[in-house]
Each structure stands twice: as structure tokens, then as C-alpha cells.
Amino acid sequence: MTTRLRLEFTVPAEVREEGAYYISVCPPLDVYSQGDTEEAALVNLAEALHLFMESCFERGTLEKVLKDSGFEPAGRRALR
């Protein structure tokens, strides 16, 4: 049996123009991406963050990475 779990994170992001490209970054996690437009750079950053989080989860380091980056649990909900 498998269970699908969906996690949602809100993280800070910055975008800056460099030449013909837009560079996007999530500073606390040190994850970068780029795109031809500001919107594309943010979409690509979201994908890069997804892959980064997935990789950390698979290696068993997600909790440590988030804690080391200054993230704290928002609270625990009771299971229904």
C-alpha cells in the first residue's frame, strides 16, 4: 500500500534581471534558477525547489536542511 502526501511550503524568493535572463533565488535554501521572463524564472525556481526538497526527503536530510535554514514547524494538527 502506498500513500500520497502533499506538502505546501511558503518560501521567500527574489528575482533579478541579468542581461537577457531573469535569475530567481530562494536565499534561505540557496536554490537558484533562471528564465527568459520573471514569471518563467519563478516557475523554474518552484520546480528546482520541488526537486531539492524531494532529494532531501529521499536522502533523509529534509528535516535537518530545513532546520539549518531557519525554518520551524508551524504546528502539528491532530490526525483525523
C-alpha positions in Angstrom: 0.0 0.0 0.0 1.3 3.5 -0.8 0.0 6.8 0.4 0.4 10.1 -1.4 1.3 13.1 0.8 1.2 16.7 -0.3 3.3 19.3 1.5 3.0 23.0 0.9 5.8 25.5 1.7 5.9 29.2 1.5 9.4 30.4 1.0 10.9 33.8 0.2 12.0 34.3 -3.4 13.9 37.1 -5.2 14.2 37.7 -8.9 16.7 40.0 -10.7 17.4 40.7 -14.3 20.9 39.8 -15.6 21.4 40.5 -19.2 18.8 38.6 -21.3 17.8 36.4 -18.4 16.0 36.6 -15.0 17.7 34.9 -12.1 15.5 33.6 -9.3 16.7 32.6 -5.9 15.3 31.2 -2.6 18.0 32.6 -0.2 17.4 30.5 2.9 17.8 27.3 0.9 20.4 28.6 -1.5 18.4 27.3 -4.5 18.7 29.2 -7.8 17.1 29.1 -11.3 16.6 31.3 -14.3 14.2 32.1 -17.1 13.6 34.3 -20.1 10.9 36.2 -18.1 10.4 37.0 -14.5 7.4 34.6 -14.4 9.4 31.8 -16.1 12.2 32.3 -13.6 9.8 31.9 -10.7 8.2 28.8 -12.3 11.6 27.3 -12.8 12.6 28.1 -9.2 9.5 26.3 -7.9 10.5 23.2 -9.9 14.1 23.5 -8.6 12.8 23.8 -5.1 10.5 20.8 -5.6 13.4 18.6 -6.8 15.6 19.9 -4.0 13.0 19.0 -1.3 12.4 15.6 -2.9 16.1 14.9 -3.0 16.5 15.9 0.7 13.5 13.7 1.7 14.8 10.7 -0.2 18.2 11.1 1.5 16.6 11.5 4.9 18.0 15.0 5.3 15.0 17.2 4.8 14.3 18.0 8.5 17.9 18.9 9.1 18.2 21.1 5.9 15.0 23.0 6.9 16.1 23.4 10.5 19.6 24.6 9.4 18.0 27.1 7.0 16.0 28.7 9.9 12.6 27.1 9.2 10.4 26.0 12.1 7.3 23.8 12.2 4.1 25.8 12.1 2.5 23.4 14.5 1.1 20.0 14.4 -2.5 19.2 13.6 -4.2 16.2 15.2 -4.8 13.3 12.8 -8.4 12.8 11.9 
